[in-house]
Amino acid sequence: MGPVNALDTPDLDGDGCNDIVVASGIDASGSIGVIMSLGDDAFAFEAAFTTDAFEGCPASLATSDIDGDAIPDIVVGTGCIVTVGRVLALASGG
């Protein structure tokens, strides 16, 4: 993970605890990191997604249910090239 460019704190798994989504990177590469809350102020790294397919480093992100499945999705804006990508959330039973 490189320098943090953006973050959001949605409840990704519906457990009532805010999780952390981090956009990081520099130049034309980067990643989106997902850190899940375990409750009691404890967190665990869940996953990282490369932003290489978006053709730019992640400059901003937002979370919202954009496909209507009641699960927050991650929307990423890049700063190097004008591109917007999205990572759709998959239900994990969490």
C-alpha positions in Angstrom: 0.0 0.0 0.0 1.3 3.5 -0.9 0.2 6.8 0.4 -3.4 7.1 1.5 -5.4 9.3 -1.0 -8.9 8.8 0.3 -10.9 6.8 2.9 -14.5 6.0 3.9 -16.0 4.3 6.9 -19.2 2.5 5.8 -20.7 -0.5 7.4 -20.0 -3.0 4.6 -21.3 -6.2 6.2 -24.3 -4.9 8.0 -23.1 -5.8 11.5 -23.6 -2.2 12.9 -19.9 -1.5 13.0 -18.1 0.9 10.7 -15.5 -0.7 8.5 -12.7 1.1 6.7 -12.1 1.4 2.9 -8.8 3.0 1.9 -7.6 4.2 -1.6 -3.9 4.4 -1.9 -1.2 4.6 -4.5 0.9 6.9 -6.6 1.4 7.4 -10.4 -0.5 4.9 -12.5 -0.9 2.1 -9.9 -2.7 1.8 -6.6 -5.1 -0.3 -4.6 -8.3 -0.3 -2.6 -7.9 -1.8 0.9 -10.8 -3.1 2.9 -10.4 -3.4 6.7 -13.3 -4.9 8.5 -14.4 -4.0 12.1 -14.3 -6.9 14.5 -16.1 -4.8 17.2 -14.6 -3.5 20.4 -12.3 -1.2 18.4 -10.5 -4.1 16.7 -10.0 -4.4 13.0 -8.8 -7.0 10.6 -7.5 -6.6 7.0 -10.0 -8.2 4.7 -8.9 -7.7 1.1 -7.0 -5.5 -1.4 -8.1 -4.7 -5.0 -5.6 -3.4 -7.5 -6.7 -0.3 -9.5 -4.6 -1.1 -12.5 -7.7 -1.9 -14.5 -8.9 1.7 -13.9 -5.7 3.1 -15.6 -4.8 5.5 -12.9 -4.0 5.9 -9.2 -7.1 6.1 -6.9 -7.7 9.7 -5.9 -11.1 9.5 -4.4 -13.7 6.9 -3.3 -17.2 6.7 -2.1 -19.4 3.9 -0.9 -23.1 3.5 -1.8 -25.5 0.8 -2.8 -25.4 1.5 -6.5 -26.8 -1.7 -7.8 -29.8 -2.0 -5.4 -28.8 -5.1 -3.6 -28.8 -3.5 -0.1 -25.0 -4.0 0.1 -22.6 -1.0 -0.1 -20.5 -0.9 -3.2 -17.2 1.0 -3.6 -16.8 3.6 -6.3 -13.3 4.8 -7.2 -12.2 8.0 -9.0 -8.7 8.2 -10.4 -6.5 11.2 -10.5 -3.9 10.3 -13.2 -6.3 9.7 -16.1 -10.0 10.6 -16.1 -11.6 7.3 -15.2 -14.2 6.0 -12.7 -14.3 2.4 -11.7 -16.4 0.5 -9.3 -16.0 -2.6 -7.1 -19.3 -4.3 -6.6 -19.7 -5.9 -3.1 -20.4 -9.6 -2.9 -22.5 -10.9 -0.1 -20.2 -12.9 2.2 -22.6 -13.9 4.9 -20.6 -11.6 7.3 
